[in-house]
Amino acid sequence: MKIVWLVAARNQLESILEYISLDSHKAAEKYTSGLFSKTNDLLKHPDIGMVYTTKGNKVVRRLIIDKTKFILYRVDEKCITVLVLVDARTNWKK
């Protein structure tokens, strides 16, 4: 099984990292390291996230990364798809 980030989620990550890097490259690296460490846990335990929503037979789960970040993801037979990266310090519902 592998983890696939949708383009929108990758763009969100890039945007957040660009913003953090303006202040500190080290902080941006720490952010990335923590995020990938936690998302890689999904490879061993893909259902650890709370069910966020269900539509038909598709379940979207939420994995809390820390007090300000979470991802929404979906699991199928072949991969774990990261749909959205949310940093609560941003306006993510726009």
VMD Tcl script that builds the backbone (N, CA, C; Angstrom):
set m [mol new atoms 282]
animate dup $m
set s [atomselect $m all]
$s set {name element resname resid chain x y z} {
  {N N MET 1 A 0.844 -1.170 0.000}
  {CA C MET 1 A 0.000 0.000 0.000}
  {C C MET 1 A 0.893 1.238 0.000}
  {N N LYS 2 A 0.391 2.306 -0.584}
  {CA C LYS 2 A 1.152 3.551 -0.636}
  {C C LYS 2 A 0.245 4.721 -0.277}
  {N N ILE 3 A 0.878 5.855 0.020}
  {CA C ILE 3 A 0.148 7.085 0.310}
  {C C ILE 3 A 0.263 7.999 -0.905}
  {N N VAL 4 A -0.875 8.480 -1.369}
  {CA C VAL 4 A -0.932 9.388 -2.512}
  {C C VAL 4 A -1.551 10.700 -2.044}
  {N N TRP 5 A -0.882 11.802 -2.320}
  {CA C TRP 5 A -1.408 13.125 -1.983}
  {C C TRP 5 A -2.049 13.713 -3.231}
  {N N LEU 6 A -3.320 14.097 -3.139}
  {CA C LEU 6 A -3.963 14.776 -4.258}
  {C C LEU 6 A -3.245 16.094 -4.517}
  {N N VAL 7 A -3.344 16.586 -5.732}
  {CA C VAL 7 A -2.678 17.834 -6.101}
  {C C VAL 7 A -3.099 18.962 -5.163}
  {N N ALA 8 A -4.377 19.037 -4.844}
  {CA C ALA 8 A -4.866 20.104 -3.947}
  {C C ALA 8 A -4.186 20.020 -2.575}
  {N N ALA 9 A -4.031 18.814 -2.044}
  {CA C ALA 9 A -3.376 18.643 -0.743}
  {C C ALA 9 A -1.898 19.016 -0.823}
  {N N ARG 10 A -1.244 18.625 -1.918}
  {CA C ARG 10 A 0.178 18.998 -2.098}
  {C C ARG 10 A 0.321 20.510 -2.214}
  {N N ASN 11 A -0.606 21.139 -2.923}
  {CA C ASN 11 A -0.565 22.601 -3.054}
  {C C ASN 11 A -0.757 23.282 -1.710}
  {N N GLN 12 A -1.650 22.731 -0.882}
  {CA C GLN 12 A -1.850 23.283 0.458}
  {C C GLN 12 A -0.577 23.166 1.276}
  {N N LEU 13 A 0.070 22.010 1.189}
  {CA C LEU 13 A 1.320 21.799 1.918}
  {C C LEU 13 A 2.386 22.791 1.444}
  {N N GLU 14 A 2.539 22.935 0.157}
  {CA C GLU 14 A 3.532 23.872 -0.383}
  {C C GLU 14 A 3.266 25.296 0.081}
  {N N SER 15 A 2.013 25.690 0.064}
  {CA C SER 15 A 1.644 27.035 0.493}
  {C C SER 15 A 1.986 27.265 1.963}
  {N N ILE 16 A 1.673 26.294 2.788}
  {CA C ILE 16 A 1.970 26.396 4.222}
  {C C ILE 16 A 3.481 26.450 4.445}
  {N N LEU 17 A 4.219 25.601 3.733}
  {CA C LEU 17 A 5.676 25.577 3.898}
  {C C LEU 17 A 6.327 26.868 3.426}
  {N N GLU 18 A 5.825 27.434 2.346}
  {CA C GLU 18 A 6.355 28.724 1.876}
  {C C GLU 18 A 6.169 29.791 2.951}
  {N N TYR 19 A 4.997 29.795 3.557}
  {CA C TYR 19 A 4.707 30.787 4.592}
  {C C TYR 19 A 5.621 30.587 5.805}
  {N N ILE 20 A 5.760 29.351 6.262}
  {CA C ILE 20 A 6.611 29.074 7.417}
  {C C ILE 20 A 8.066 29.405 7.102}
  {N N SER 21 A 8.500 29.103 5.882}
  {CA C SER 21 A 9.894 29.336 5.486}
  {C C SER 21 A 10.272 30.806 5.485}
  {N N LEU 22 A 9.291 31.666 5.330}
  {CA C LEU 22 A 9.584 33.100 5.388}
  {C C LEU 22 A 10.174 33.470 6.740}
  {N N ASP 23 A 9.753 32.752 7.756}
  {CA C ASP 23 A 10.217 33.011 9.108}
  {C C ASP 23 A 11.403 32.128 9.482}
  {N N SER 24 A 11.312 30.805 9.117}
  {CA C SER 24 A 12.357 29.876 9.528}
  {C C SER 24 A 12.332 28.613 8.672}
  {N N HIS 25 A 13.437 28.355 7.994}
  {CA C HIS 25 A 13.546 27.112 7.207}
  {C C HIS 25 A 13.551 25.891 8.129}
  {N N LYS 26 A 14.155 26.045 9.294}
  {CA C LYS 26 A 14.206 24.942 10.251}
  {C C LYS 26 A 12.796 24.578 10.730}
  {N N ALA 27 A 11.973 25.574 10.967}
  {CA C ALA 27 A 10.590 25.322 11.397}
  {C C ALA 27 A 9.803 24.621 10.286}
  {N N ALA 28 A 10.057 25.007 9.045}
  {CA C ALA 28 A 9.382 24.360 7.909}
  {C C ALA 28 A 9.797 22.892 7.806}
  {N N GLU 29 A 11.072 22.603 8.023}
  {CA C GLU 29 A 11.543 21.220 8.008}
  {C C GLU 29 A 10.911 20.411 9.136}
  {N N LYS 30 A 10.808 21.004 10.315}
  {CA C LYS 30 A 10.195 20.328 11.463}
  {C C LYS 30 A 8.714 20.049 11.177}
  {N N TYR 31 A 8.032 21.011 10.579}
  {CA C TYR 31 A 6.622 20.859 10.208}
  {C C TYR 31 A 6.464 19.667 9.266}
  {N N THR 32 A 7.296 19.622 8.233}
  {CA C THR 32 A 7.236 18.549 7.245}
  {C C THR 32 A 7.551 17.192 7.872}
  {N N SER 33 A 8.588 17.146 8.686}
  {CA C SER 33 A 8.980 15.898 9.327}
  {C C SER 33 A 7.861 15.340 10.202}
  {N N GLY 34 A 7.258 16.185 11.013}
  {CA C GLY 34 A 6.169 15.754 11.881}
  {C C GLY 34 A 4.956 15.290 11.094}
  {N N LEU 35 A 4.648 16.015 10.042}
  {CA C LEU 35 A 3.497 15.676 9.198}
  {C C LEU 35 A 3.694 14.325 8.522}
  {N N PHE 36 A 4.833 14.114 7.896}
  {CA C PHE 36 A 5.076 12.854 7.192}
  {C C PHE 36 A 5.236 11.677 8.149}
  {N N SER 37 A 5.800 11.924 9.316}
  {CA C SER 37 A 5.917 10.861 10.310}
  {C C SER 37 A 4.537 10.358 10.707}
  {N N LYS 38 A 3.651 11.276 10.966}
  {CA C LYS 38 A 2.292 10.906 11.389}
  {C C LYS 38 A 1.504 10.272 10.242}
  {N N THR 39 A 1.605 10.822 9.026}
  {CA C THR 39 A 0.856 10.240 7.906}
  {C C THR 39 A 1.412 8.868 7.528}
  {N N ASN 40 A 2.708 8.644 7.703}
  {CA C ASN 40 A 3.279 7.330 7.399}
  {C C ASN 40 A 2.786 6.252 8.368}
  {N N ASP 41 A 2.298 6.656 9.537}
  {CA C ASP 41 A 1.679 5.695 10.457}
  {C C ASP 41 A 0.462 5.031 9.816}
  {N N LEU 42 A -0.150 5.721 8.846}
  {CA C LEU 42 A -1.323 5.161 8.162}
  {C C LEU 42 A -0.976 3.892 7.381}
  {N N LEU 43 A 0.268 3.745 6.994}
  {CA C LEU 43 A 0.660 2.536 6.253}
  {C C LEU 43 A 0.495 1.286 7.111}
  {N N LYS 44 A 0.724 1.409 8.410}
  {CA C LYS 44 A 0.561 0.275 9.311}
  {C C LYS 44 A -0.871 0.165 9.839}
  {N N HIS 45 A -1.506 1.313 10.014}
  {CA C HIS 45 A -2.843 1.357 10.626}
  {C C HIS 45 A -3.726 2.329 9.842}
  {N N PRO 46 A -4.196 1.950 8.665}
  {CA C PRO 46 A -4.926 2.891 7.811}
  {C C PRO 46 A -6.253 3.389 8.382}
  {N N ASP 47 A -6.810 2.698 9.343}
  {CA C ASP 47 A -8.107 3.097 9.887}
  {C C ASP 47 A -8.014 3.816 11.230}
  {N N ILE 48 A -6.837 4.358 11.563}
  {CA C ILE 48 A -6.696 5.017 12.870}
  {C C ILE 48 A -7.408 6.359 12.931}
  {N N GLY 49 A -7.657 6.966 11.792}
  {CA C GLY 49 A -8.351 8.252 11.796}
  {C C GLY 49 A -9.830 8.090 12.090}
  {N N MET 50 A -10.412 9.124 12.695}
  {CA C MET 50 A -11.847 9.123 12.979}
  {C C MET 50 A -12.628 9.250 11.682}
  {N N VAL 51 A -13.787 8.617 11.623}
  {CA C VAL 51 A -14.643 8.779 10.445}
  {C C VAL 51 A -15.139 10.214 10.431}
  {N N TYR 52 A -14.870 10.902 9.336}
  {CA C TYR 52 A -15.255 12.300 9.168}
  {C C TYR 52 A -16.594 12.392 8.446}
  {N N THR 53 A -16.726 11.622 7.379}
  {CA C THR 53 A -17.962 11.600 6.616}
  {C C THR 53 A -18.048 10.299 5.837}
  {N N THR 54 A -19.266 9.926 5.492}
  {CA C THR 54 A -19.494 8.730 4.694}
  {C C THR 54 A -20.468 9.078 3.586}
  {N N LYS 55 A -20.119 8.700 2.373}
  {CA C LYS 55 A -20.996 8.907 1.230}
  {C C LYS 55 A -21.028 7.602 0.454}
  {N N GLY 56 A -22.164 6.930 0.502}
  {CA C GLY 56 A -22.227 5.614 -0.121}
  {C C GLY 56 A -21.296 4.677 0.622}
  {N N ASN 57 A -20.430 4.012 -0.125}
  {CA C ASN 57 A -19.469 3.116 0.523}
  {C C ASN 57 A -18.094 3.775 0.681}
  {N N LYS 58 A -17.999 5.076 0.409}
  {CA C LYS 58 A -16.729 5.795 0.562}
  {C C LYS 58 A -16.688 6.478 1.920}
  {N N VAL 59 A -15.648 6.164 2.665}
  {CA C VAL 59 A -15.462 6.733 3.997}
  {C C VAL 59 A -14.276 7.680 3.955}
  {N N VAL 60 A -14.480 8.900 4.425}
  {CA C VAL 60 A -13.393 9.858 4.561}
  {C C VAL 60 A -13.068 9.943 6.048}
  {N N ARG 61 A -11.801 9.821 6.356}
  {CA C ARG 61 A -11.342 9.839 7.746}
  {C C ARG 61 A -10.516 11.084 8.021}
  {N N ARG 62 A -10.464 11.449 9.294}
  {CA C ARG 62 A -9.659 12.600 9.721}
  {C C ARG 62 A -8.582 12.106 10.671}
  {N N LEU 63 A -7.342 12.449 10.350}
  {CA C LEU 63 A -6.210 12.116 11.216}
  {C C LEU 63 A -5.656 13.415 11.781}
  {N N ILE 64 A -5.673 13.525 13.086}
  {CA C ILE 64 A -5.148 14.718 13.738}
  {C C ILE 64 A -3.633 14.584 13.826}
  {N N ILE 65 A -2.962 15.583 13.270}
  {CA C ILE 65 A -1.495 15.592 13.278}
  {C C ILE 65 A -0.994 16.211 14.578}
  {N N ASP 66 A -1.517 17.361 14.927}
  {CA C ASP 66 A -1.240 18.018 16.208}
  {C C ASP 66 A -2.382 18.984 16.489}
  {N N LYS 67 A -2.215 19.881 17.432}
  {CA C LYS 67 A -3.337 20.729 17.838}
  {C C LYS 67 A -3.789 21.712 16.761}
  {N N THR 68 A -3.016 21.917 15.718}
  {CA C THR 68 A -3.427 22.858 14.670}
  {C C THR 68 A -3.583 22.222 13.292}
  {N N LYS 69 A -3.201 20.958 13.127}
  {CA C LYS 69 A -3.222 20.334 11.801}
  {C C LYS 69 A -3.966 19.017 11.802}
  {N N PHE 70 A -4.633 18.759 10.671}
  {CA C PHE 70 A -5.191 17.434 10.432}
  {C C PHE 70 A -5.274 17.207 8.930}
  {N N ILE 71 A -5.397 15.935 8.559}
  {CA C ILE 71 A -5.606 15.596 7.160}
  {C C ILE 71 A -6.931 14.858 7.042}
  {N N LEU 72 A -7.542 14.976 5.882}
  {CA C LEU 72 A -8.680 14.147 5.525}
  {C C LEU 72 A -8.172 13.173 4.486}
  {N N TYR 73 A -8.508 11.900 4.650}
  {CA C TYR 73 A -7.994 10.883 3.742}
  {C C TYR 73 A -9.016 9.785 3.514}
  {N N ARG 74 A -8.773 9.026 2.464}
  {CA C ARG 74 A -9.638 7.902 2.100}
  {C C ARG 74 A -8.754 6.683 1.855}
  {N N VAL 75 A -9.240 5.516 2.238}
  {CA C VAL 75 A -8.484 4.274 2.081}
  {C C VAL 75 A -9.220 3.377 1.090}
  {N N ASP 76 A -8.476 2.825 0.130}
  {CA C ASP 76 A -9.033 1.772 -0.717}
  {C C ASP 76 A -8.036 0.617 -0.760}
  {N N GLU 77 A -8.285 -0.361 -1.611}
  {CA C GLU 77 A -7.432 -1.556 -1.631}
  {C C GLU 77 A -5.983 -1.261 -2.004}
  {N N LYS 78 A -5.759 -0.256 -2.852}
  {CA C LYS 78 A -4.425 -0.004 -3.382}
  {C C LYS 78 A -3.665 1.101 -2.670}
  {N N CYS 79 A -4.382 2.095 -2.154}
  {CA C CYS 79 A -3.662 3.231 -1.588}
  {C C CYS 79 A -4.477 3.994 -0.554}
  {N N ILE 80 A -3.769 4.855 0.124}
  {CA C ILE 80 A -4.352 5.826 1.042}
  {C C ILE 80 A -4.225 7.165 0.332}
  {N N THR 81 A -5.346 7.833 0.132}
  {CA C THR 81 A -5.343 9.100 -0.597}
  {C C THR 81 A -5.571 10.247 0.371}
  {N N VAL 82 A -4.575 11.150 0.462}
  {CA C VAL 82 A -4.720 12.350 1.285}
  {C C VAL 82 A -5.478 13.363 0.436}
  {N N LEU 83 A -6.655 13.728 0.915}
  {CA C LEU 83 A -7.525 14.625 0.170}
  {C C LEU 83 A -7.238 16.091 0.482}
  {N N VAL 84 A -7.037 16.364 1.764}
  {CA C VAL 84 A -6.887 17.744 2.218}
  {C C VAL 84 A -5.929 17.774 3.398}
  {N N LEU 85 A -5.099 18.790 3.421}
  {CA C LEU 85 A -4.289 19.105 4.590}
  {C C LEU 85 A -4.872 20.376 5.173}
  {N N VAL 86 A -5.207 20.344 6.449}
  {CA C VAL 86 A -5.823 21.503 7.087}
  {C C VAL 86 A -4.930 21.995 8.210}
  {N N ASP 87 A -4.606 23.265 8.158}
  {CA C ASP 87 A -3.933 23.937 9.257}
  {C C ASP 87 A -4.954 24.918 9.815}
  {N N ALA 88 A -5.385 24.695 11.030}
  {CA C ALA 88 A -6.470 25.485 11.624}
  {C C ALA 88 A -6.135 26.960 11.737}
  {N N ARG 89 A -4.881 27.303 11.579}
  {CA C ARG 89 A -4.508 28.709 11.651}
  {C C ARG 89 A -4.779 29.435 10.337}
  {N N THR 90 A -5.266 28.705 9.335}
  {CA C THR 90 A -5.604 29.318 8.048}
  {C C THR 90 A -7.108 29.211 7.811}
  {N N ASN 91 A -7.586 29.913 6.816}
  {CA C ASN 91 A -9.002 29.865 6.465}
  {C C ASN 91 A -9.198 28.724 5.471}
  {N N TRP 92 A -9.312 27.500 5.962}
  {CA C TRP 92 A -9.317 26.314 5.106}
  {C C TRP 92 A -10.657 26.039 4.474}
  {N N LYS 93 A -11.733 26.670 4.907}
  {CA C LYS 93 A -13.046 26.407 4.339}
  {C C LYS 93 A -13.386 27.304 3.157}
  {N N LYS 94 A -12.481 28.178 2.767}
  {CA C LYS 94 A -12.787 29.093 1.661}
  {C C LYS 94 A -12.823 28.398 0.324}
}
mol reanalyze $m
mol bondsrecalc $m
mol representation Tube
mol addrep $m
